[in-house]
Amino acid sequence: MQGGSLTERRKAATRLDIARTAASLFVEHGLRTTRAEDIARAAGVAPRTFYRYFATKEEAIAPLLTAGAWQWVEAVRDAPGALSVPDALRHAAARTLTPDPDDASASESLDWVRSLLRMAVDSPALRSVWNDACHDSEITLAAVLTARAGLPDGADPLDVRLTAGVAGAAVRVAVETWAASDAPATGPLGPAALAERCLTAAEGALKSA
């Protein structure tokens, strides 16, 4: 995310680097055997620096999940203004959940998300991080939809919040369903295709905004 002071951007970059390191170690060595100190060492920071950013090792992946959710919300914001809300949501999901064959880091991030969500099945702490990321993205999405609807700043009508909640749940279900399967990230069972199916199924509620 752009904006903020240089110091804030550096802190955000450090947090994201630690998050990627944590995800890599969790996938390679397992959640249970990976310590916060291991993540700090691999990320090239002191343990006290790690704990300045994160209270637990599980929380270290929050920036990675938040970044993915933020990209989807920003894609909704940037969708052509002529698109209806359901079409804008599907457009954004296709853009952010379809891996770019020329971008290895994007495919790697999806692989990490799949592995982390599988770990979350047996880890309440990881599930909490995922749920918080989803909830935060819904709040931001509501603000984006409010702007697309031309409502006054600060307006938070029930129908917009409901639309954001339904859309967020649709994408979350799609990503979780894909993560639980062995389907490739592209094709009819990939996260983008499943998100389109879920959003289309929920289209009646999504038209309210």
C-alpha positions in Angstrom: 0.0 0.0 0.0 1.3 3.4 -0.9 1.1 6.6 1.2 2.3 7.5 4.6 5.7 8.7 5.6 9.0 7.1 4.5 9.4 5.7 8.0 5.9 4.2 7.9 6.5 2.7 4.5 9.8 1.1 5.7 8.0 -0.3 8.7 5.3 -1.8 6.4 8.0 -3.3 4.2 9.7 -4.8 7.2 6.5 -6.3 8.4 5.7 -7.8 5.0 9.2 -9.2 4.7 8.9 -10.9 8.1 5.4 -12.2 7.1 6.8 -13.8 3.9 9.7 -15.3 5.9 7.3 -16.7 8.5 5.0 -18.2 5.8 8.0 -19.8 4.1 9.2 -21.3 7.3 5.8 -22.5 8.3 5.4 -24.3 5.0 8.9 -25.8 5.0 9.2 -26.8 8.7 5.7 -26.7 10.0 3.9 -24.3 12.3 4.5 -26.2 15.6 8.3 -26.5 15.2 8.9 -23.0 13.9 9.7 -20.5 16.7 9.4 -16.7 16.6 13.2 -16.6 17.0 13.6 -18.7 13.9 11.5 -16.3 11.9 13.5 -13.3 13.2 16.8 -14.9 12.4 15.7 -15.9 8.9 14.3 -12.4 8.3 17.5 -10.8 9.5 16.0 -8.9 12.5 16.6 -9.2 16.2 14.0 -11.1 18.2 13.0 -7.9 20.0 12.3 -6.3 16.7 10.1 -9.2 15.8 8.1 -8.8 19.0 7.9 -5.0 18.4 5.8 -5.8 15.3 4.1 -9.0 16.3 2.9 -10.5 19.6 3.0 -14.1 18.4 4.5 -16.1 15.6 1.1 -16.8 14.1 0.4 -13.0 13.9 3.5 -12.6 11.8 1.6 -13.8 8.7 -1.1 -11.1 9.1 0.6 -8.6 6.7 0.7 -11.3 3.9 -3.0 -12.1 4.2 -3.9 -8.4 4.6 -1.9 -7.5 1.5 -3.9 -10.0 -0.6 -7.2 -8.8 0.8 -6.2 -5.1 0.2 -5.3 -5.9 -3.5 -8.8 -7.2 -4.1 -10.4 -4.2 -2.4 -8.2 -1.8 -4.4 -9.1 -3.7 -7.6 -12.8 -3.0 -6.8 -12.0 0.6 -6.3 -10.2 0.7 -9.7 -12.8 -1.2 -11.6 -14.4 0.8 -14.4 -17.1 3.1 -13.1 -19.6 1.8 -15.7 -19.6 -1.7 -14.1 -22.4 -2.6 -11.8 -21.4 -3.6 -8.2 -21.6 -7.4 -8.9 -19.6 -7.0 -12.1 -17.0 -4.8 -10.4 -16.6 -7.4 -7.7 -16.2 -10.2 -10.2 -13.8 -8.1 -12.3 -11.7 -7.5 -9.1 -11.7 -11.1 -8.1 -10.5 -12.2 -11.6 -7.7 -9.7 -11.5 -6.4 -10.5 -8.1 -7.0 -14.3 -7.8 -5.7 -15.3 -11.2 -2.0 -15.9 -11.0 0.2 -14.0 -13.5 2.3 -16.6 -15.3 5.1 -14.0 -15.5 5.0 -13.1 -11.8 6.5 -15.9 -9.7 5.9 -14.1 -6.5 2.2 -13.9 -7.1 2.0 -17.7 -7.6 4.2 -18.2 -4.5 1.8 -16.1 -2.4 -1.2 -18.1 -3.5 0.7 -21.3 -2.6 1.5 -19.9 0.8 -2.1 -18.9 1.4 -3.2 -22.4 0.5 -0.7 -24.0 2.9 -1.5 -21.5 5.7 -5.3 -22.1 5.4 -4.7 -25.8 5.6 -2.6 -25.3 8.8 -5.4 -23.0 10.2 -7.8 -26.0 10.3 -5.8 -27.2 13.3 -4.6 -23.8 14.6 -7.1 -21.4 16.3 -4.4 -18.8 16.3 -4.0 -18.9 12.6 -7.7 -19.0 12.0 -8.0 -15.8 14.1 -5.5 -14.1 11.9 -7.3 -15.1 8.8 -10.7 -14.1 10.2 -9.3 -10.7 11.2 -7.9 -10.1 7.8 -11.2 -11.0 6.2 -13.2 -8.7 8.6 -10.9 -5.8 8.0 -11.1 -6.1 4.3 -14.9 -6.1 4.5 -14.8 -2.8 6.4 -12.6 -1.2 3.8 -14.7 -2.7 1.0 -17.8 -1.0 2.5 -16.0 2.3 2.3 -15.1 1.6 -1.4 -18.6 0.7 -2.3 -19.9 3.8 -0.5 -17.7 5.9 -2.7 -18.8 4.0 -5.9 -22.4 4.6 -4.9 -21.7 8.3 -4.6 -22.8 8.4 -0.9 -21.4 11.1 1.4 -18.1 10.4 3.2 -18.7 8.5 6.4 -22.0 7.1 5.3 -22.4 3.5 6.3 -25.9 2.4 5.3 -26.9 -1.1 6.2 -27.3 -2.3 2.5 -23.7 -1.3 1.7 -22.3 -3.1 4.8 -24.4 -6.1 3.9 -23.1 -6.1 0.3 -19.5 -5.9 1.6 -20.1 -8.7 4.0 -21.7 -10.9 1.4 -19.0 -10.2 -1.1 -16.3 -10.8 1.4 -17.9 -14.1 2.5 -18.2 -15.2 -1.1 -14.5 -14.6 -1.9 -13.5 -16.1 1.5 -15.5 -19.3 0.8 -14.0 -19.5 -2.7 -10.4 -19.2 -1.4 -10.9 -21.6 1.4 -12.6 -24.2 -0.9 -9.7 -24.0 -3.3 -7.1 -24.2 -0.5 -8.7 -27.4 0.8 -8.5 -29.0 -2.6 -5.6 -30.1 -4.8 -6.9 -28.1 -7.8 -4.4 -25.8 -9.6 -4.6 -22.1 -9.1 -5.9 -21.7 -12.6 -8.9 -23.3 -14.4 -12.5 -24.0 -13.3 -11.6 -25.0 -9.8 -9.0 -22.2 -9.2 -9.7 -19.4 -6.7 -10.7 -16.9 -9.4 -13.3 -19.2 -11.0 -14.7 -20.3 -7.6 -14.9 -16.6 -6.6 -16.9 -15.8 -9.7 -19.3 -18.7 -9.0 -19.8 -17.6 -5.4 -20.3 -13.9 -6.3 -22.7 -14.8 -9.0 -24.7 -17.0 -6.6 -24.9 -14.1 -4.2 -25.7 -11.5 -6.9 -29.2 -10.8 -5.6 -27.8 -9.5 -2.3 -24.9 -7.7 -4.1 -27.3 -5.6 -6.2 -28.4 -3.6 -3.1 -25.4 -1.3 -3.2 
